[in-house]
Amino acid sequence: MTTLTAGGERAWVGLILASRAALSRVEAALKEAGLPQLVWYDVLLELAREGEGRLRNKDLAGRMLLEKYNLSRLIDRMAAEGVVERVHDASDARGAAIQITRKGRELREMMWPVYRDAVAASFASRFQEEELKALSALLRRVL
């Protein structure tokens, strides 16, 4: 059995708190710019990565950090804004796929500079490049 050392506990708490703080700063920057929440960017990015800009509900849900019921409500709000649409999925007779719209692609492009700059200011700028490489390598062990 593996035991949790005091150092392990401190590192874990630090990781969670740092993540929350950084994400909070990114969310604040998006809000200040009059843009939607970061989760909208994540949905739009996952859809845009697909050749047709389309994913089945269950595939999108598997890539997101939200519970399925939250994703459904989120997609409803995004569809109401015209940034995604539900389309028939010939490969899944039971459901629809979610597809990014042109408006959704434009929104993602508008959000990216704000997101990028907030990550740079609230996270990356606090480390030297070598430290970022080392941190990245360390965190890959958890994945």
N, C-alpha and C positions, 0 to 999 in steps of 0.2 A: 504494500500500500504506500502511495506517495503522500508525504505530509506537506502541509503548507507552512513554510518558514515565515518569520516576521518580515524578511526582505521580500518574499513572494507576495505577501499580503499588501505591503506598502506599494509594490510595483503595480499590482492589480488595481488597487484603489486609485493610484496615480493615473493609470491608463484610462480608467472609466471617467474620472473627473476631468482629465485633459480632453478627452473626446467630447464630453458634454460642453465644456467651455468653448472649444473650437467650433463645434456645430452651432452653438448659440450665437457666436459672433458672425458666422456665415448667415444664419437666419436673420439676424438683425440687419446685416448689409443688404440682403435681398429685400427685406421689408422697407428699409429706408429708400431703396431705389424704386419702390412701388411694384415690385415683382412678387410672384407667388412663392410659396414655401419651397424649400429645398427638395422635398419629396416629389414635387411636380417635375423638377429637373431630372431627378433619378428615373422617373417613369418615361419621360420624353427621351432621355439618353438611351435607355434599354430598347425602346421601340426604334429609335433612329439607327441603332447598331445593326438591326436586321435589314436584310436586302430589300424587302418590301415594306419595311417600317411597321411590321405587324407581328404580334405575338398572341398566342392563345392565352386566355385568362390564367390558366394554371401555370403556364410557362413564365408569364410575367410575375405572377405571385411567387414563384420559386426564386426569382432574382431579387425580389424586394425584401425589405426588412419588416414589412407590415403584416399583420394578421390578414387573412383573406377577406374578412368582412370589412375591414378598414379599406382595403384596396378597392373593393366594389364601390364603396361610397366615394372614395377619391376619384375613381374613374367616372362616376356619375357627375361630379362637380367639374371635372376636366372636360367631359363631353358637352356639358352645358355651356362651357366657355369656347367650344369649338376647336380645342387643341388636340383632341383625340376623337375617334369615332368607333362605335361598335360595328363590325362587319361580319357577314356570314363566313364561317370557317368550314370549307368543304371537307377538311380532314377530321372534323369533330362535329358530328351531327347533333350533339347535345348542346353546343354552345356557340358563342361568337368569339371572334378575335378582337383585339384592341389594335387600332391602327392610328399612327400619328398623322396629323393633317399638315398642310402647308403652314397654317397658322401655328401649329405646335412646333414645327421645325424653326420657324422664325422666333417664337418665344424662347426656345432652348438657346438659340444663338444670342438673344438679348441677355439671357440669364448668365451665360458662361463667363463673360468678362467680370461681372460682379462677383460671382462665385469664385473664380480664379484669383481675383485680387484679394478677396476676403481670406482665402486659404493662405495666400502669400503673406498677408499682414498678420494674421492671427496664429499662424503655425510655422510656415517654412522660414520666415524671416528671423525666427528666434533661435535658429540653428545654423551652424556652418554646413557647407555642402557635404563634407566628410561625415559629419554627425547624422545628417539626413540619410546618407547611404547606409550607415551602420544601423540606425533605427529601423529603416526599411528591412534590412536583412534580419534583424532580431524579430520583428513582427511577423515576418514570413514563417517563422517557426511555429507560430500559433495557428496559422491557416492550414 
